[in-house]
Amino acid sequence: MIQLKSFTCNPYQENTYILFDETLECVIIDPGMYDSEEQNSVLKFIAEQKLKPVLLLNTHCHIDHVLGNKFIYDTYGLLPQFHKGEEILLNSVVAYAPSMGIRYEVSPLPEVFLPESGSIEFGNSRLEIIFAPGHSPAHLCFYAAHDNLLIAGDVLFYQSIGRTDLPGGDHAQLIKSIKEKLFVLPDDCKVYPGHGPSTAIGFEKKHNPFLT
């Protein structure tokens, strides 16, 4: 059974997630830790729970979701994994971070890129890969069918959706991704977004003003 811990990080109030199961292997998703306090909070949790980090995943590569990639690599030796279509976004962060007043430690590049479909395994658990572009060119979501939870990144939020005015964004494609890739999941599927509180698929079907 997967357990989940979230941390709210950086000036963008991004949600960083740690998923772990009874084997104590864990996956770190979208590390946004920006300062030492945020970094230490993650380190402390992992140490107290006696977890073993085995994977670093990025749903996509906008600045707020990759600020902690270098720290996780330096600490645990994990290279990020994401879809190759996001590499151009990651490479552009170093150029625009200073203009936004953000200190950015350059993320390492993957040795392994994730596909548009398939699964990722850690411990006794499995995450299904869902390709859901629109907010970014090759955004991925991660669904744990056994535990009925979705790491949604910046695709679907509580009564909102990801913005599409950034490079690589496409509003029509985002709506299509949500309706065809996410809304086919069970209504009681718990959704953990990249920002803000958790929600559920069925609730968003009924109450999300961008989708009803």
Summary of the structure (lengths in Angstrom):
residues: 212
radius of gyration: 15.9
end to end distance: 32.8
largest distance: 44.1
contacts: 747
relative contact order: 0.15
helix: 28%
strand: 29%
